[in-house]
Amino acid sequence: MTDAATVRDVAALARLTISDQDIENVTVEFNQTLELFDALGTADTTDVSPMINPLDTAQRLRPDNIETLVDREGLMQNAPASEEDYFLVPRVLD
C-alpha cells in the first residue's frame, strides 16, 4: 500500500503538481493502478507468443535515402562563435 508521501515523491519525479486536497484521491487511484498491475502480473502467459503489433498488417517501408537539405552556412551566420562548422559553447566541465 502506497502512502501520500510516496505519491508526492512520484509526482515530483514526474513533474506533476498535486494539491493538498487532491492527494488523498490520487493516493487511492495510484494504489488501484498498482493493484491492477499486480493482477496483470499473475496472468498465465506460458502459451502466448510475444507480438509487436496486435494487428495482422505489414508496415509500409520507404527507401532509406540520405539527403542533406541543411544550409550550413546560413545556420552558422547566427552563431556568436564557431569553429570548423560547429557552434562554440562555453566550457562546462574542466
Secondary structure, 3 states (H helix, E strand, C coil): CCCHHHHHHHHHHCCCCCCCCCHHHHHHHHHHHHHHHHHHHCCCCCCCCCCCCCCCCCCCCCCCCCCCCCCHHHHHCCCCCEECCEECCCCCCC
